[in-house]
């Protein structure tokens, strides 16, 4: 279809090529979730750890947030075009709030497309057709309201989304939700970065994380996919040299969903792959028959240095820790009731 449109310069007058079909049919309300997460990050009274020029605390708090959010929104939209309310205009006063940048939106979009059958989404205050208050109000007024068309995105939905990704969507994995509360170490054979391809700013972030002379563990590989144009610019800026000294290997102009066999992926089906990509964590287990884990960039680099990852909830992103802490306490009370 795309090739035909390119040849004749026209597209079918149907679907989202028609204005009426671009209107949202469901509201996904994440305003309370965002306020809760942002307040949680802002309230943590811990030392700022400057790790290679990057604030480890803030980065680890939000690095995986938008991937999980996109994954959850795709599921909740149920094939309908959603209007996603995040209340971004209400969070400027929060000191450690992380307003979504292009990399966050890239991660969100890839994750949304993984679980959604809707052809597009609107995010109030961000996407072009939902930036103005009047446009947002028009969209909201056009929706027939009921429990199915106005849905809240809460922390429980985010926890389920994170667990699905971190357990490889239930495919080829040997862990349960309960075992995530254990403090066992599990070796990670491959850290897979770049699905979608790494951007130049992500290369800059990795350069900052690795510039202190750290090196990956001998038992783990780190492989990143990126476009050759980005690689050329990252090389010119010195990022590639830093990443290669850490031990990163690069593959240009292809996708992890096409890299399905050894020697790129681990030989044994029992080996584990850690990725910062919700898309790869979703599709990878079925495509490769390997076990997958999911985490942010900071988590991926930490694991690459150690060669293993702890399953305990203490390694979770800050925005999810409260949910897991409550879960852990509840399960311990069930196992060891206090009279």
NUGU-673121 format. One record per residue (C-alpha): residue in one letter; x, y, z. Coordinates in steps of 0.02 Angstrom, whole numbers. Example, Ala and Ser with C-alpha at 12.3 -4.5 7.8 and 13.67 -1.06 7.14 Angstrom:
residu  x  y  z
A  615  -225  390 .
S  684  -53  357 .
//
This chain:
residu  x  y  z
X  0  0  0 .
X  138  123  46 .
X  231  89  -116 .
X  72  117  -217 .
X  40  280  -127 .
X  218  336  -163 .
X  199  295  -348 .
X  37  390  -378 .
X  47  521  -240 .
X  -121  475  -164 .
X  -187  371  -20 .
X  -360  292  4 .
X  -489  412  74 .
X  -525  304  224 .
X  -465  262  399 .
X  -351  388  484 .
X  -329  480  319 .
X  -502  551  357 .
X  -514  682  496 .
X  -665  600  579 .
X  -574  435  596 .
X  -432  519  690 .
X  -542  569  835 .
X  -514  468  995 .
X  -642  341  1052 .
X  -571  308  1225 .
X  -488  413  1361 .
X  -344  337  1458 .
X  -327  442  1614 .
X  -153  434  1692 .
X  -155  600  1785 .
X  -161  525  1959 .
X  -29  397  1911 .
X  90  532  1850 .
X  62  638  2004 .
X  94  488  2117 .
X  253  437  2025 .
X  323  612  2014 .
X  287  647  2196 .
X  368  482  2245 .
X  528  524  2152 .
X  528  700  2224 .
X  505  637  2402 .
X  647  512  2406 .
X  775  577  2528 .
X  933  494  2466 .
X  1101  558  2409 .
X  1122  612  2231 .
X  1242  492  2149 .
X  1327  573  2001 .
X  1373  426  1890 .
X  1477  484  1744 .
X  1390  652  1742 .
X  1215  576  1743 .
X  1105  584  1898 .
X  1085  397  1928 .
X  935  418  2042 .
X  832  522  1922 .
X  879  424  1768 .
X  844  255  1848 .
X  676  323  1906 .
X  607  362  1735 .
X  710  270  1606 .
X  588  126  1588 .
X  429  220  1634 .
X  372  272  1460 .
X  405  100  1386 .
X  292  19  1515 .
X  164  159  1496 .
X  155  132  1308 .
X  138  -55  1333 .
X  -5  -30  1456 .
X  -93  101  1349 .
X  -89  -14  1200 .
X  -176  -150  1299 .
X  -305  -33  1375 .
X  -352  52  1210 .
X  -429  -111  1144 .
X  -409  -62  962 .
X  -481  112  984 .
X  -389  275  953 .
X  -350  339  1129 .
X  -333  511  1204 .
X  -205  493  1343 .
X  -214  617  1487 .
X  -55  634  1588 .
X  -78  802  1675 .
X  94  861  1618 .
X  46  1042  1643 .
X  19  1008  1829 .
X  193  937  1865 .
X  307  1084  1828 .
X  322  1123  2013 .
X  395  952  2053 .
X  584  965  2062 .
X  631  796  1992 .
X  493  779  1863 .
X  554  711  1697 .
X  455  787  1553 .
X  452  664  1407 .
X  587  693  1277 .
X  596  618  1103 .
X  679  459  1166 .
X  538  434  1291 .
X  408  458  1155 .
X  503  338  1041 .
X  500  207  1179 .
X  316  241  1214 .
X  269  227  1030 .
X  363  64  1002 .
X  284  -14  1156 .
X  110  52  1111 .
X  124  -22  937 .
X  174  -189  1013 .
X  10  -214  1107 .
X  -112  -98  1017 .
X  -208  -122  856 .
X  -255  62  851 .
X  -172  157  707 .
X  -126  311  812 .
X  -138  391  983 .
X  -155  566  1053 .
X  -64  625  1210 .
X  -138  784  1282 .
X  -13  926  1277 .
X  113  832  1168 .
X  51  761  1003 .
X  8  889  867 .
X  -181  870  865 .
X  -198  876  1056 .
X  -85  1019  1107 .
X  -215  1154  1132 .
X  -342  1151  1273 .
X  -484  1183  1151 .
X  -435  1034  1044 .
X  -423  922  1197 .
X  -595  978  1256 .
X  -669  944  1084 .
X  -596  769  1085 .
X  -664  733  1259 .
X  -839  798  1214 .
X  -843  684  1061 .
X  -823  525  1165 .
X  -972  428  1228 .
X  -932  402  1411 .
X  -947  237  1500 .
X  -831  124  1600 .
X  -754  55  1440 .
X  -720  224  1360 .
X  -644  314  1509 .
X  -512  206  1590 .
X  -388  246  1727 .
X  -205  199  1712 .
X  -155  156  1890 .
X  -1  86  1974 .
X  -74  -90  1973 .
X  -87  -85  1782 .
X  93  -23  1772 .
X  152  -160  1889 .
X  67  -292  1783 .
X  144  -216  1626 .
X  318  -216  1702 .
X  299  -395  1762 .
X  239  -453  1591 .
X  393  -378  1509 .
X  513  -434  1644 .
X  446  -612  1636 .
X  457  -620  1448 .
X  267  -607  1431 .
X  253  -779  1510 .
X  349  -867  1370 .
X  501  -979  1399 .
X  530  -913  1573 .
X  563  -1001  1737 .
X  517  -864  1860 .
X  353  -818  1944 .
X  292  -656  2018 .
X  337  -724  2190 .
X  517  -759  2139 .
X  539  -577  2094 .
X  541  -547  2281 .
X  689  -664  2306 .
X  864  -594  2315 .
X  942  -728  2206 .
X  1067  -686  2070 .
X  1033  -739  1892 .
X  1171  -731  1760 .
X  1135  -624  1607 .
X  1221  -683  1449 .
X  1169  -542  1333 .
X  1120  -360  1359 .
X  1026  -309  1201 .
X  1007  -122  1170 .
X  925  -26  1029 .
X  752  -82  977 .
X  704  40  903 .
X  881  90  852 .
X  983  192  974 .
X  969  379  947 .
X  1115  498  957 .
X  1056  561  1126 .
X  1047  382  1191 .
X  1226  356  1131 .
X  1272  514  1227 .
X  1189  445  1384 .
X  1280  279  1367 .
X  1442  374  1340 .
X  1412  465  1505 .
X  1371  304  1597 .
X  1527  217  1531 .
X  1653  358  1532 .
X  1721  319  1706 .
X  1824  173  1642 .
X  1700  35  1681 .
X  1706  -125  1579 .
X  1577  -259  1552 .
X  1590  -427  1637 .
X  1680  -563  1539 .
X  1529  -679  1547 .
X  1408  -554  1470 .
X  1397  -477  1297 .
X  1326  -305  1260 .
X  1261  -280  1084 .
X  1174  -123  1019 .
X  1084  -93  855 .
X  1083  79  773 .
X  1076  160  604 .
X  1240  193  516 .
X  1205  378  504 .
X  1186  391  694 .
X  1338  281  718 .
X  1442  394  605 .
X  1393  549  705 .
X  1418  459  871 .
X  1589  404  811 .
X  1635  583  764 .
X  1586  640  940 .
X  1689  505  1023 .
X  1543  407  1094 .
X  1578  247  997 .
X  1756  238  1060 .
X  1697  248  1241 .
X  1563  116  1213 .
X  1684  -1  1126 .
X  1809  15  1269 .
X  1669  -37  1387 .
X  1640  -189  1276 .
X  1489  -141  1171 .
X  1471  -226  1002 .
X  1372  -139  864 .
X  1257  -202  727 .
X  1201  -75  597 .
X  1037  -56  505 .
X  940  -206  568 .
X  818  -246  707 .
X  831  -364  854 .
X  676  -451  790 .
X  782  -508  642 .
X  929  -567  749 .
X  861  -734  802 .
X  1004  -858  799 .
X  1175  -889  876 .
X  1308  -824  878 .
X  1214  -658  899 .
X  1100  -726  1033 .
X  1157  -849  1168 .
X  1175  -1030  1116 .
X  1082  -1109  1262 .
X  893  -1090  1275 .
X  912  -1074  1463 .
X  1019  -917  1447 .
X  943  -749  1489 .
X  937  -589  1387 .
X  912  -418  1465 .
X  843  -278  1357 .
X  787  -99  1381 .
X  660  -121  1241 .
X  479  -164  1281 .
X  457  -217  1100 .
X  603  -339  1109 .
X  549  -404  1281 .
X  376  -439  1208 .
X  424  -523  1044 .
X  594  -595  1088 .
X  541  -748  1191 .
X  430  -814  1054 .
X  553  -776  914 .
X  712  -840  996 .
X  650  -967  1126 .
X  762  -880  1253 .
X  720  -808  1424 .
X  703  -618  1435 .
X  716  -484  1567 .
X  673  -300  1551 .
X  752  -144  1626 .
X  808  33  1593 .
X  974  87  1519 .
X  1050  112  1691 .
X  995  -62  1743 .
X  1067  -136  1584 .
X  1237  -57  1613 .
X  1242  -109  1796 .
X  1203  -288  1746 .
X  1332  -286  1607 .
X  1466  -237  1734 .
X  1413  -368  1862 .
X  1368  -508  1742 .
X  1210  -547  1840 .
X  1049  -469  1899 .
X  962  -483  2066 .
X  781  -534  2056 .
X  734  -440  2213 .
X  612  -295  2204 .
X  750  -181  2272 .
X  818  -175  2095 .
X  657  -106  2022 .
X  638  70  1955 .
X  596  198  2088 .
X  423  232  2019 .
X  375  49  2046 .
X  462  13  2211 .
X  316  66  2321 .
X  200  -54  2231 .
X  320  -199  2254 .
X  359  -155  2435 .
X  173  -162  2474 .
X  159  -325  2378 .
X  305  -402  2472 .
X  236  -352  2642 .
X  64  -419  2599 .
X  135  -587  2546 .
X  245  -599  2700 .
X  94  -563  2811 .
X  -1  -703  2725 .
X  143  -824  2751 .
X  186  -768  2927 .
X  28  -698  3007 .
X  49  -600  3167 .
X  -72  -650  3306 .
//
